[in-house]
């Protein structure tokens, strides 16, 4: 079963045994607010990758007016989002190729 998670900018192809969100043993859905990077259930579309890049740009704008360590942390976060989008772009396959 697929679960859209717009906050995490991904779709969860939920399989309890693979889930990094640590769902309860009888769970039939992921813990939507506990999505974790690297989960094998996560699937991103090209739209999700574009959203990641847009969010990274927003964070960079915020970082530009944020001093010190907090600004640095924001830029690191933006770079992680860009890296995730870049990984998607480098590894994306059309649905027909994986069906």
C-alpha positions in Angstrom: 0.0 0.0 0.0 1.3 3.5 -0.8 1.1 6.4 1.6 1.7 10.0 0.4 3.8 12.0 2.8 3.9 15.6 1.4 5.8 16.9 4.5 8.7 14.5 3.8 8.3 14.9 0.0 8.0 11.2 -0.7 5.7 8.3 -1.0 6.0 5.4 1.4 5.5 2.0 -0.1 4.9 0.6 3.4 6.3 -2.7 4.3 6.4 -2.9 8.1 9.4 -5.2 8.2 11.5 -2.6 6.3 10.2 0.5 7.9 12.7 2.7 9.8 9.9 4.6 11.4 9.5 1.7 13.8 5.8 1.0 13.5 4.0 -1.1 16.0 4.0 -4.9 15.2 0.4 -4.8 14.0 0.7 -1.5 12.1 -0.9 -1.2 8.7 0.5 2.2 8.0 3.8 4.1 8.6 4.4 6.6 11.3 4.0 9.5 8.9 5.8 12.0 11.1 8.8 9.7 11.7 10.1 9.3 8.1 13.8 8.7 8.2 16.4 9.1 5.5 17.6 5.9 3.9 14.3 3.9 4.5 13.8 1.3 1.9 10.1 2.1 1.8 10.7 5.7 0.5 9.9 6.4 -3.1 10.3 9.9 -4.7 9.0 11.2 -7.9 10.5 13.9 -10.1 8.0 16.3 -8.5 9.3 15.4 -5.0 12.9 16.1 -6.1 11.8 19.5 -7.5 10.1 20.2 -4.1 13.3 19.3 -2.3 15.2 21.8 -4.4 12.6 24.5 -3.8 12.7 23.9 0.0 16.5 24.0 -0.1 16.4 27.5 -1.8 13.9 28.7 0.9 16.2 27.5 3.6 19.2 29.2 2.0 17.3 32.5 2.0 16.6 32.1 5.6 20.2 31.2 6.3 21.4 34.3 4.6 19.8 36.4 7.3 20.6 34.0 10.2 23.9 34.6 12.0 26.4 32.2 13.3 26.0 28.5 13.9 22.3 28.5 13.2 22.8 29.9 9.7 25.5 27.3 9.1 23.2 24.5 10.3 20.5 25.8 7.9 22.9 25.8 5.0 23.9 22.2 5.9 20.2 21.2 5.9 19.7 22.8 2.5 22.7 21.0 1.1 21.3 17.7 2.4 18.0 18.3 0.6 19.9 19.1 -2.6 21.9 15.9 -2.3 18.7 13.9 -1.9 17.3 15.5 -5.0 20.6 14.9 -6.9 20.5 11.2 -5.8 17.0 10.9 -7.1 17.9 12.5 -10.4 20.9 10.1 -10.8 19.0 6.9 -9.9 15.5 7.6 -11.1 13.9 5.0 -13.3 10.6 5.2 -15.2 7.8 3.2 -13.7 7.8 0.9 -16.7 11.4 -0.2 -16.0 10.6 -1.4 -12.5 7.3 -3.0 -13.1 
